[in-house]
């Protein structure tokens, strides 16, 4: 398995709420349809931030997503956020162990 995590930080709580709804109702399912195996949408305590943790079957599956789908989906996100402030941090890496169901 391969992890892809996107953190989005906001200055405005209203933009955070709108983005959370958009992610939950549309964007995360688009990423799943584009190749992610699973996803967790996390509202971070103590911060105006959201973290989306995607899991892909392999690095190769993630690379196919990055090549074939990510540009379009990122463009959708930037269009959704047009005129609003959000800061993105993206990290990737192999999952070396998983615990729980």
Biopython code that builds the backbone (N, CA, C, O; Angstrom):
import numpy as np
from Bio.PDB.StructureBuilder import StructureBuilder

atoms = [
    (1, "UNK", "N", (0.847, -1.189, 0.000)),
    (1, "UNK", "CA", (0.000, 0.000, 0.000)),
    (1, "UNK", "C", (0.889, 1.248, 0.000)),
    (1, "UNK", "O", (2.038, 1.227, 0.440)),
    (2, "UNK", "N", (0.306, 2.328, -0.512)),
    (2, "UNK", "CA", (1.023, 3.589, -0.632)),
    (2, "UNK", "C", (0.112, 4.713, -0.136)),
    (2, "UNK", "O", (-1.068, 4.756, -0.483)),
    (3, "UNK", "N", (0.655, 5.612, 0.666)),
    (3, "UNK", "CA", (-0.131, 6.688, 1.265)),
    (3, "UNK", "C", (0.116, 8.006, 0.547)),
    (3, "UNK", "O", (1.237, 8.337, 0.159)),
    (4, "UNK", "N", (-0.969, 8.737, 0.389)),
    (4, "UNK", "CA", (-0.935, 10.095, -0.155)),
    (4, "UNK", "C", (-1.796, 10.938, 0.772)),
    (4, "UNK", "O", (-3.001, 10.712, 0.887)),
    (5, "UNK", "N", (-1.174, 11.912, 1.434)),
    (5, "UNK", "CA", (-1.880, 12.743, 2.399)),
    (5, "UNK", "C", (-1.865, 14.187, 1.936)),
    (5, "UNK", "O", (-0.828, 14.721, 1.545)),
    (6, "UNK", "N", (-3.036, 14.810, 1.988)),
    (6, "UNK", "CA", (-3.173, 16.227, 1.634)),
    (6, "UNK", "C", (-3.704, 16.950, 2.862)),
    (6, "UNK", "O", (-4.759, 16.600, 3.391)),
    (7, "UNK", "N", (-2.972, 17.956, 3.309)),
    (7, "UNK", "CA", (-3.421, 18.805, 4.410)),
    (7, "UNK", "C", (-3.771, 20.160, 3.814)),
    (7, "UNK", "O", (-3.029, 20.718, 3.006)),
    (8, "UNK", "N", (-4.929, 20.676, 4.238)),
    (8, "UNK", "CA", (-5.359, 21.995, 3.790)),
    (8, "UNK", "C", (-5.591, 22.852, 5.028)),
    (8, "UNK", "O", (-6.397, 22.504, 5.891)),
    (9, "UNK", "N", (-4.878, 23.978, 5.110)),
    (9, "UNK", "CA", (-5.022, 24.920, 6.216)),
    (9, "UNK", "C", (-5.800, 26.143, 5.738)),
    (9, "UNK", "O", (-5.630, 26.602, 4.609)),
    (10, "UNK", "N", (-6.656, 26.660, 6.617)),
    (10, "UNK", "CA", (-7.543, 27.766, 6.292)),
    (10, "UNK", "C", (-7.405, 28.872, 7.326)),
    (10, "UNK", "O", (-7.120, 28.605, 8.494)),
    (11, "UNK", "N", (-7.606, 30.106, 6.902)),
    (11, "UNK", "CA", (-7.701, 31.235, 7.814)),
    (11, "UNK", "C", (-9.145, 31.486, 8.217)),
    (11, "UNK", "O", (-9.410, 31.956, 9.323)),
    (12, "UNK", "N", (-10.083, 31.174, 7.322)),
    (12, "UNK", "CA", (-11.497, 31.467, 7.517)),
    (12, "UNK", "C", (-12.268, 30.175, 7.803)),
    (12, "UNK", "O", (-12.327, 29.297, 6.942)),
    (13, "UNK", "N", (-12.860, 30.042, 8.993)),
    (13, "UNK", "CA", (-13.619, 28.832, 9.327)),
    (13, "UNK", "C", (-14.774, 28.551, 8.355)),
    (13, "UNK", "O", (-15.131, 27.391, 8.151)),
    (14, "UNK", "N", (-15.352, 29.578, 7.764)),
    (14, "UNK", "CA", (-16.444, 29.367, 6.799)),
    (14, "UNK", "C", (-15.920, 28.678, 5.539)),
    (14, "UNK", "O", (-16.600, 27.821, 4.973)),
    (15, "UNK", "N", (-14.730, 29.044, 5.103)),
    (15, "UNK", "CA", (-14.129, 28.392, 3.934)),
    (15, "UNK", "C", (-13.811, 26.936, 4.274)),
    (15, "UNK", "O", (-14.003, 26.048, 3.444)),
    (16, "UNK", "N", (-13.331, 26.695, 5.481)),
    (16, "UNK", "CA", (-13.084, 25.321, 5.927)),
    (16, "UNK", "C", (-14.374, 24.507, 5.856)),
    (16, "UNK", "O", (-14.372, 23.402, 5.313)),
    (17, "UNK", "N", (-15.470, 25.028, 6.394)),
    (17, "UNK", "CA", (-16.754, 24.294, 6.384)),
    (17, "UNK", "C", (-17.222, 23.998, 4.966)),
    (17, "UNK", "O", (-17.656, 22.884, 4.673)),
    (18, "UNK", "N", (-17.135, 24.993, 4.086)),
    (18, "UNK", "CA", (-17.546, 24.792, 2.696)),
    (18, "UNK", "C", (-16.677, 23.736, 2.014)),
    (18, "UNK", "O", (-17.177, 22.883, 1.280)),
    (19, "UNK", "N", (-15.383, 23.806, 2.267)),
    (19, "UNK", "CA", (-14.456, 22.858, 1.643)),
    (19, "UNK", "C", (-14.663, 21.454, 2.187)),
    (19, "UNK", "O", (-14.601, 20.484, 1.431)),
    (20, "UNK", "N", (-14.902, 21.333, 3.462)),
    (20, "UNK", "CA", (-15.175, 20.025, 4.058)),
    (20, "UNK", "C", (-16.390, 19.384, 3.387)),
    (20, "UNK", "O", (-16.359, 18.199, 3.056)),
    (21, "UNK", "N", (-17.447, 20.151, 3.186)),
    (21, "UNK", "CA", (-18.642, 19.620, 2.523)),
    (21, "UNK", "C", (-18.335, 19.224, 1.082)),
    (21, "UNK", "O", (-18.783, 18.171, 0.628)),
    (22, "UNK", "N", (-17.592, 20.035, 0.366)),
    (22, "UNK", "CA", (-17.237, 19.734, -1.025)),
    (22, "UNK", "C", (-16.389, 18.467, -1.107)),
    (22, "UNK", "O", (-16.608, 17.618, -1.971)),
    (23, "UNK", "N", (-15.419, 18.350, -0.198)),
    (23, "UNK", "CA", (-14.591, 17.136, -0.171)),
    (23, "UNK", "C", (-15.441, 15.903, 0.104)),
    (23, "UNK", "O", (-15.327, 14.894, -0.592)),
    (24, "UNK", "N", (-16.288, 15.988, 1.114)),
    (24, "UNK", "CA", (-17.120, 14.855, 1.538)),
    (24, "UNK", "C", (-18.121, 14.464, 0.453)),
    (24, "UNK", "O", (-18.341, 13.278, 0.204)),
    (25, "UNK", "N", (-18.729, 15.465, -0.193)),
    (25, "UNK", "CA", (-19.810, 15.200, -1.131)),
    (25, "UNK", "C", (-19.348, 14.950, -2.560)),
    (25, "UNK", "O", (-20.103, 14.411, -3.369)),
    (26, "UNK", "N", (-18.120, 15.333, -2.876)),
    (26, "UNK", "CA", (-17.704, 15.213, -4.277)),
    (26, "UNK", "C", (-16.262, 14.754, -4.471)),
    (26, "UNK", "O", (-16.022, 13.697, -5.055)),
    (27, "UNK", "N", (-15.305, 15.539, -3.987)),
    (27, "UNK", "CA", (-13.918, 15.350, -4.394)),
    (27, "UNK", "C", (-13.323, 14.008, -3.964)),
    (27, "UNK", "O", (-12.667, 13.343, -4.766)),
    (28, "UNK", "N", (-13.536, 13.610, -2.737)),
    (28, "UNK", "CA", (-12.942, 12.352, -2.268)),
    (28, "UNK", "C", (-13.459, 11.181, -3.100)),
    (28, "UNK", "O", (-12.685, 10.288, -3.447)),
    (29, "UNK", "N", (-14.748, 11.168, -3.426)),
    (29, "UNK", "CA", (-15.282, 10.080, -4.250)),
    (29, "UNK", "C", (-14.684, 10.115, -5.660)),
    (29, "UNK", "O", (-14.512, 9.066, -6.281)),
    (30, "UNK", "N", (-14.364, 11.314, -6.174)),
    (30, "UNK", "CA", (-13.698, 11.413, -7.472)),
    (30, "UNK", "C", (-12.303, 10.795, -7.427)),
    (30, "UNK", "O", (-11.896, 10.117, -8.371)),
    (31, "UNK", "N", (-11.569, 11.023, -6.340)),
    (31, "UNK", "CA", (-10.226, 10.445, -6.202)),
    (31, "UNK", "C", (-10.323, 8.926, -6.056)),
    (31, "UNK", "O", (-9.507, 8.192, -6.613)),
    (32, "UNK", "N", (-11.317, 8.461, -5.310)),
    (32, "UNK", "CA", (-11.521, 7.010, -5.197)),
    (32, "UNK", "C", (-11.827, 6.404, -6.566)),
    (32, "UNK", "O", (-11.298, 5.344, -6.901)),
    (33, "UNK", "N", (-12.660, 7.053, -7.347)),
    (33, "UNK", "CA", (-12.993, 6.560, -8.683)),
    (33, "UNK", "C", (-11.782, 6.596, -9.614)),
    (33, "UNK", "O", (-11.712, 5.842, -10.584)),
    (34, "UNK", "N", (-10.833, 7.476, -9.308)),
    (34, "UNK", "CA", (-9.640, 7.634, -10.138)),
    (34, "UNK", "C", (-8.489, 6.723, -9.711)),
    (34, "UNK", "O", (-7.409, 6.782, -10.298)),
    (35, "UNK", "N", (-8.708, 5.874, -8.689)),
    (35, "UNK", "CA", (-7.665, 4.902, -8.366)),
    (35, "UNK", "C", (-7.293, 4.717, -6.914)),
    (35, "UNK", "O", (-6.615, 3.744, -6.582)),
    (36, "UNK", "N", (-7.711, 5.617, -6.027)),
    (36, "UNK", "CA", (-7.400, 5.401, -4.610)),
    (36, "UNK", "C", (-8.193, 4.209, -4.101)),
    (36, "UNK", "O", (-9.326, 3.974, -4.521)),
    (37, "UNK", "N", (-7.585, 3.466, -3.198)),
    (37, "UNK", "CA", (-8.213, 2.273, -2.628)),
    (37, "UNK", "C", (-9.154, 2.638, -1.474)),
    (37, "UNK", "O", (-10.202, 2.015, -1.304)),
    (38, "UNK", "N", (-8.778, 3.642, -0.689)),
    (38, "UNK", "CA", (-9.557, 4.071, 0.482)),
    (38, "UNK", "C", (-9.135, 5.486, 0.844)),
    (38, "UNK", "O", (-8.109, 5.983, 0.381)),
    (39, "UNK", "N", (-9.949, 6.127, 1.686)),
    (39, "UNK", "CA", (-9.629, 7.493, 2.110)),
    (39, "UNK", "C", (-10.224, 7.763, 3.477)),
    (39, "UNK", "O", (-11.264, 7.212, 3.838)),
    (40, "UNK", "N", (-9.549, 8.619, 4.234)),
    (40, "UNK", "CA", (-10.044, 9.135, 5.507)),
    (40, "UNK", "C", (-10.037, 10.651, 5.410)),
    (40, "UNK", "O", (-9.047, 11.249, 4.988)),
    (41, "UNK", "N", (-11.135, 11.268, 5.799)),
    (41, "UNK", "CA", (-11.256, 12.722, 5.821)),
    (41, "UNK", "C", (-11.263, 13.130, 7.287)),
    (41, "UNK", "O", (-12.169, 12.767, 8.037)),
    (42, "UNK", "N", (-10.235, 13.897, 7.696)),
    (42, "UNK", "CA", (-10.029, 14.209, 9.106)),
    (42, "UNK", "C", (-10.076, 15.715, 9.317)),
    (42, "UNK", "O", (-9.340, 16.464, 8.674)),
    (43, "UNK", "N", (-10.948, 16.155, 10.225)),
    (43, "UNK", "CA", (-10.981, 17.547, 10.659)),
    (43, "UNK", "C", (-10.034, 17.632, 11.849)),
    (43, "UNK", "O", (-10.310, 17.055, 12.901)),
    (44, "UNK", "N", (-8.935, 18.337, 11.697)),
    (44, "UNK", "CA", (-7.890, 18.338, 12.719)),
    (44, "UNK", "C", (-8.279, 19.201, 13.920)),
    (44, "UNK", "O", (-8.683, 20.354, 13.769)),
    (45, "UNK", "N", (-8.152, 18.625, 15.101)),
    (45, "UNK", "CA", (-8.420, 19.354, 16.342)),
    (45, "UNK", "C", (-7.377, 20.449, 16.539)),
    (45, "UNK", "O", (-6.200, 20.266, 16.226)),
    (46, "UNK", "N", (-7.820, 21.582, 17.058)),
    (46, "UNK", "CA", (-6.901, 22.651, 17.420)),
    (46, "UNK", "C", (-6.331, 23.428, 16.249)),
    (46, "UNK", "O", (-5.408, 24.223, 16.427)),
    (47, "UNK", "N", (-6.860, 23.215, 15.062)),
    (47, "UNK", "CA", (-6.365, 23.932, 13.879)),
    (47, "UNK", "C", (-7.537, 24.151, 12.929)),
    (47, "UNK", "O", (-8.521, 23.412, 12.957)),
    (48, "UNK", "N", (-7.420, 25.153, 12.107)),
    (48, "UNK", "CA", (-8.399, 25.329, 11.026)),
    (48, "UNK", "C", (-7.843, 24.554, 9.836)),
    (48, "UNK", "O", (-7.367, 25.141, 8.865)),
    (49, "UNK", "N", (-7.910, 23.215, 9.927)),
    (49, "UNK", "CA", (-7.268, 22.383, 8.914)),
    (49, "UNK", "C", (-8.016, 21.073, 8.723)),
    (49, "UNK", "O", (-8.670, 20.556, 9.628)),
    (50, "UNK", "N", (-7.892, 20.564, 7.512)),
    (50, "UNK", "CA", (-8.445, 19.272, 7.120)),
    (50, "UNK", "C", (-7.290, 18.438, 6.579)),
    (50, "UNK", "O", (-6.384, 18.962, 5.931)),
    (51, "UNK", "N", (-7.330, 17.148, 6.848)),
    (51, "UNK", "CA", (-6.359, 16.234, 6.273)),
    (51, "UNK", "C", (-7.117, 15.114, 5.574)),
    (51, "UNK", "O", (-8.033, 14.523, 6.145)),
    (52, "UNK", "N", (-6.729, 14.826, 4.334)),
    (52, "UNK", "CA", (-7.307, 13.720, 3.597)),
    (52, "UNK", "C", (-6.197, 12.696, 3.420)),
    (52, "UNK", "O", (-5.145, 12.999, 2.857)),
    (53, "UNK", "N", (-6.434, 11.496, 3.901)),
    (53, "UNK", "CA", (-5.439, 10.423, 3.842)),
    (53, "UNK", "C", (-5.932, 9.358, 2.870)),
    (53, "UNK", "O", (-6.840, 8.585, 3.175)),
    (54, "UNK", "N", (-5.316, 9.337, 1.704)),
    (54, "UNK", "CA", (-5.676, 8.364, 0.677)),
    (54, "UNK", "C", (-4.719, 7.186, 0.742)),
    (54, "UNK", "O", (-3.543, 7.341, 1.071)),
    (55, "UNK", "N", (-5.238, 6.011, 0.427)),
    (55, "UNK", "CA", (-4.408, 4.817, 0.310)),
    (55, "UNK", "C", (-4.565, 4.255, -1.099)),
    (55, "UNK", "O", (-5.677, 4.063, -1.591)),
    (56, "UNK", "N", (-3.445, 4.001, -1.721)),
    (56, "UNK", "CA", (-3.406, 3.404, -3.056)),
    (56, "UNK", "C", (-2.807, 2.007, -2.939)),
    (56, "UNK", "O", (-2.046, 1.730, -2.012)),
    (57, "UNK", "N", (-3.149, 1.132, -3.876)),
    (57, "UNK", "CA", (-2.673, -0.253, -3.828)),
    (57, "UNK", "C", (-1.159, -0.339, -3.932)),
    (57, "UNK", "O", (-0.554, -1.270, -3.399)),
    (58, "UNK", "N", (-0.538, 0.618, -4.612)),
    (58, "UNK", "CA", (0.915, 0.587, -4.818)),
    (58, "UNK", "C", (1.396, 1.976, -5.231)),
    (58, "UNK", "O", (0.595, 2.859, -5.538)),
    (59, "UNK", "N", (2.695, 2.149, -5.233)),
    (59, "UNK", "CA", (3.281, 3.400, -5.730)),
    (59, "UNK", "C", (2.905, 3.589, -7.203)),
    (59, "UNK", "O", (2.630, 4.704, -7.646)),
    (60, "UNK", "N", (2.899, 2.486, -7.951)),
    (60, "UNK", "CA", (2.560, 2.553, -9.373)),
    (60, "UNK", "C", (1.111, 3.028, -9.579)),
    (60, "UNK", "O", (0.834, 3.810, -10.487)),
    (61, "UNK", "N", (0.203, 2.552, -8.736)),
    (61, "UNK", "CA", (-1.196, 3.002, -8.820)),
    (61, "UNK", "C", (-1.292, 4.497, -8.515)),
    (61, "UNK", "O", (-2.051, 5.219, -9.162)),
    (62, "UNK", "N", (-0.521, 4.958, -7.528)),
    (62, "UNK", "CA", (-0.508, 6.382, -7.218)),
    (62, "UNK", "C", (0.078, 7.179, -8.386)),
    (62, "UNK", "O", (-0.457, 8.226, -8.754)),
    (63, "UNK", "N", (1.164, 6.691, -8.964)),
    (63, "UNK", "CA", (1.778, 7.391, -10.091)),
    (63, "UNK", "C", (0.815, 7.488, -11.282)),
    (63, "UNK", "O", (0.792, 8.504, -11.976)),
    (64, "UNK", "N", (0.023, 6.439, -11.518)),
    (64, "UNK", "CA", (-0.986, 6.483, -12.585)),
    (64, "UNK", "C", (-2.043, 7.534, -12.260)),
    (64, "UNK", "O", (-2.477, 8.275, -13.142)),
    (65, "UNK", "N", (-2.454, 7.599, -11.004)),
    (65, "UNK", "CA", (-3.403, 8.637, -10.569)),
    (65, "UNK", "C", (-2.798, 10.021, -10.811)),
    (65, "UNK", "O", (-3.454, 10.892, -11.382)),
    (66, "UNK", "N", (-1.567, 10.225, -10.386)),
    (66, "UNK", "CA", (-0.898, 11.524, -10.553)),
    (66, "UNK", "C", (-0.824, 11.917, -12.027)),
    (66, "UNK", "O", (-1.057, 13.073, -12.380)),
    (67, "UNK", "N", (-0.505, 10.969, -12.866)),
    (67, "UNK", "CA", (-0.334, 11.243, -14.294)),
    (67, "UNK", "C", (-1.673, 11.473, -15.004)),
    (67, "UNK", "O", (-1.817, 12.414, -15.784)),
    (68, "UNK", "N", (-2.648, 10.603, -14.725)),
    (68, "UNK", "CA", (-3.878, 10.564, -15.525)),
    (68, "UNK", "C", (-5.054, 11.356, -14.955)),
    (68, "UNK", "O", (-5.949, 11.747, -15.704)),
    (69, "UNK", "N", (-5.067, 11.597, -13.650)),
    (69, "UNK", "CA", (-6.252, 12.195, -13.031)),
    (69, "UNK", "C", (-5.989, 13.415, -12.148)),
    (69, "UNK", "O", (-6.820, 14.320, -12.082)),
    (70, "UNK", "N", (-4.859, 13.444, -11.481)),
    (70, "UNK", "CA", (-4.597, 14.522, -10.509)),
    (70, "UNK", "C", (-4.663, 15.920, -11.122)),
    (70, "UNK", "O", (-5.226, 16.815, -10.491)),
    (71, "UNK", "N", (-4.122, 16.154, -12.312)),
    (71, "UNK", "CA", (-4.195, 17.524, -12.848)),
    (71, "UNK", "C", (-5.639, 18.035, -12.964)),
    (71, "UNK", "O", (-5.919, 19.179, -12.603)),
    (72, "UNK", "N", (-6.532, 17.215, -13.453)),
    (72, "UNK", "CA", (-7.939, 17.609, -13.598)),
    (72, "UNK", "C", (-8.589, 17.829, -12.240)),
    (72, "UNK", "O", (-9.305, 18.811, -12.047)),
    (73, "UNK", "N", (-8.346, 16.915, -11.292)),
    (73, "UNK", "CA", (-8.983, 17.022, -9.980)),
    (73, "UNK", "C", (-8.421, 18.199, -9.179)),
    (73, "UNK", "O", (-9.158, 18.856, -8.444)),
    (74, "UNK", "N", (-7.144, 18.463, -9.316)),
    (74, "UNK", "CA", (-6.559, 19.637, -8.639)),
    (74, "UNK", "C", (-7.112, 20.925, -9.228)),
    (74, "UNK", "O", (-7.369, 21.887, -8.504)),
    (75, "UNK", "N", (-7.296, 20.941, -10.539)),
    (75, "UNK", "CA", (-7.886, 22.114, -11.185)),
    (75, "UNK", "C", (-9.312, 22.348, -10.681)),
    (75, "UNK", "O", (-9.709, 23.490, -10.450)),
    (76, "UNK", "N", (-10.079, 21.272, -10.512)),
    (76, "UNK", "CA", (-11.430, 21.394, -9.939)),
    (76, "UNK", "C", (-11.371, 22.026, -8.551)),
    (76, "UNK", "O", (-12.176, 22.897, -8.220)),
    (77, "UNK", "N", (-10.411, 21.579, -7.744)),
    (77, "UNK", "CA", (-10.270, 22.116, -6.390)),
    (77, "UNK", "C", (-9.904, 23.588, -6.391)),
    (77, "UNK", "O", (-10.439, 24.368, -5.603)),
    (78, "UNK", "N", (-8.996, 23.965, -7.270)),
    (78, "UNK", "CA", (-8.610, 25.379, -7.348)),
    (78, "UNK", "C", (-9.772, 26.236, -7.834)),
    (78, "UNK", "O", (-9.931, 27.373, -7.391)),
    (79, "UNK", "N", (-10.584, 25.698, -8.740)),
    (79, "UNK", "CA", (-11.774, 26.435, -9.191)),
    (79, "UNK", "C", (-12.762, 26.601, -8.046)),
    (79, "UNK", "O", (-13.336, 27.674, -7.862)),
    (80, "UNK", "N", (-12.959, 25.527, -7.272)),
    (80, "UNK", "CA", (-13.865, 25.597, -6.128)),
    (80, "UNK", "C", (-13.404, 26.662, -5.134)),
    (80, "UNK", "O", (-14.225, 27.390, -4.575)),
    (81, "UNK", "N", (-12.101, 26.751, -4.916)),
    (81, "UNK", "CA", (-11.552, 27.668, -3.916)),
    (81, "UNK", "C", (-11.223, 29.053, -4.479)),
    (81, "UNK", "O", (-10.670, 29.884, -3.759)),
    (82, "UNK", "N", (-11.539, 29.315, -5.719)),
    (82, "UNK", "CA", (-11.193, 30.600, -6.341)),
    (82, "UNK", "C", (-11.628, 31.770, -5.459)),
    (82, "UNK", "O", (-12.777, 31.852, -5.025)),
    (83, "UNK", "N", (-10.680, 32.667, -5.206)),
    (83, "UNK", "CA", (-10.975, 33.848, -4.404)),
    (83, "UNK", "C", (-10.937, 33.611, -2.905)),
    (83, "UNK", "O", (-11.164, 34.538, -2.127)),
    (84, "UNK", "N", (-10.651, 32.375, -2.488)),
    (84, "UNK", "CA", (-10.578, 32.049, -1.061)),
    (84, "UNK", "C", (-9.164, 31.568, -0.730)),
    (84, "UNK", "O", (-8.453, 31.070, -1.604)),
    (85, "UNK", "N", (-8.767, 31.716, 0.511)),
    (85, "UNK", "CA", (-7.417, 31.362, 0.911)),
    (85, "UNK", "C", (-7.370, 29.959, 1.504)),
    (85, "UNK", "O", (-8.126, 29.626, 2.417)),
    (86, "UNK", "N", (-6.468, 29.147, 0.966)),
    (86, "UNK", "CA", (-6.203, 27.810, 1.498)),
    (86, "UNK", "C", (-4.760, 27.463, 1.157)),
    (86, "UNK", "O", (-4.273, 27.795, 0.076)),
    (87, "UNK", "N", (-4.086, 26.797, 2.077)),
    (87, "UNK", "CA", (-2.704, 26.384, 1.871)),
    (87, "UNK", "C", (-2.641, 24.855, 1.894)),
    (87, "UNK", "O", (-3.163, 24.216, 2.808)),
    (88, "UNK", "N", (-2.002, 24.285, 0.885)),
    (88, "UNK", "CA", (-1.940, 22.837, 0.724)),
    (88, "UNK", "C", (-0.553, 22.305, 1.039)),
    (88, "UNK", "O", (0.453, 22.912, 0.672)),
    (89, "UNK", "N", (-0.505, 21.173, 1.718)),
    (89, "UNK", "CA", (0.722, 20.419, 1.938)),
    (89, "UNK", "C", (0.428, 18.983, 1.528)),
    (89, "UNK", "O", (-0.560, 18.395, 1.969)),
    (90, "UNK", "N", (1.285, 18.423, 0.684)),
    (90, "UNK", "CA", (1.088, 17.047, 0.226)),
    (90, "UNK", "C", (2.297, 16.211, 0.603)),
    (90, "UNK", "O", (3.437, 16.651, 0.450)),
    (91, "UNK", "N", (2.046, 14.992, 1.101)),
    (91, "UNK", "CA", (3.115, 14.052, 1.413)),
    (91, "UNK", "C", (2.742, 12.684, 0.858)),
    (91, "UNK", "O", (1.565, 12.364, 0.696)),
    (92, "UNK", "N", (3.756, 11.889, 0.573)),
    (92, "UNK", "CA", (3.552, 10.530, 0.073)),
    (92, "UNK", "C", (4.560, 9.591, 0.712)),
    (92, "UNK", "O", (5.603, 10.019, 1.207)),
    (93, "UNK", "N", (4.237, 8.310, 0.695)),
    (93, "UNK", "CA", (5.199, 7.326, 1.162)),
    (93, "UNK", "C", (4.575, 5.956, 1.272)),
    (93, "UNK", "O", (3.354, 5.821, 1.347)),
    (94, "UNK", "N", (5.426, 4.929, 1.283)),
    (94, "UNK", "CA", (4.915, 3.567, 1.428)),
    (94, "UNK", "C", (4.387, 3.313, 2.840)),
    (94, "UNK", "O", (4.947, 3.799, 3.822)),
    (95, "UNK", "N", (3.322, 2.560, 2.922)),
    (95, "UNK", "CA", (2.796, 2.150, 4.220)),
    (95, "UNK", "C", (3.595, 0.915, 4.626)),
    (95, "UNK", "O", (3.563, -0.100, 3.929)),
    (96, "UNK", "N", (4.305, 0.994, 5.736)),
    (96, "UNK", "CA", (5.163, -0.103, 6.157)),
    (96, "UNK", "C", (4.463, -1.070, 7.099)),
    (96, "UNK", "O", (4.890, -2.215, 7.247)),
    (97, "UNK", "N", (3.391, -0.615, 7.737)),
    (97, "UNK", "CA", (2.585, -1.486, 8.607)),
    (97, "UNK", "C", (1.221, -0.845, 8.773)),
    (97, "UNK", "O", (1.102, 0.379, 8.828)),
    (98, "UNK", "N", (0.199, -1.672, 8.850)),
    (98, "UNK", "CA", (-1.165, -1.189, 9.105)),
    (98, "UNK", "C", (-1.734, -1.986, 10.268)),
    (98, "UNK", "O", (-1.472, -3.183, 10.390)),
    (99, "UNK", "N", (-2.499, -1.341, 11.110)),
    (99, "UNK", "CA", (-3.046, -1.972, 12.305)),
    (99, "UNK", "C", (-4.550, -1.742, 12.343)),
    (99, "UNK", "O", (-5.027, -0.695, 11.904)),
    (100, "UNK", "N", (-5.279, -2.679, 12.846)),
    (100, "UNK", "CA", (-6.719, -2.543, 12.968)),
    (100, "UNK", "C", (-7.450, -3.089, 11.752)),
    (100, "UNK", "O", (-6.835, -3.609, 10.821)),
    (101, "UNK", "N", (-8.764, -2.963, 11.774)),
    (101, "UNK", "CA", (-9.551, -3.526, 10.666)),
    (101, "UNK", "C", (-9.375, -2.796, 9.364)),
    (101, "UNK", "O", (-9.981, -3.171, 8.360)),
]
sb = StructureBuilder()
sb.init_structure("model")
sb.init_model(0)
sb.init_chain("A")
sb.init_seg("    ")
for serial, (resi, resn, name, xyz) in enumerate(atoms, 1):
    if name == "N":
        sb.init_residue(resn, " ", resi, " ")
    sb.init_atom(name, np.array(xyz, "f"), 0.0, 1.0, " ", f" {name:<3s}", serial, name[0])
structure = sb.get_structure()
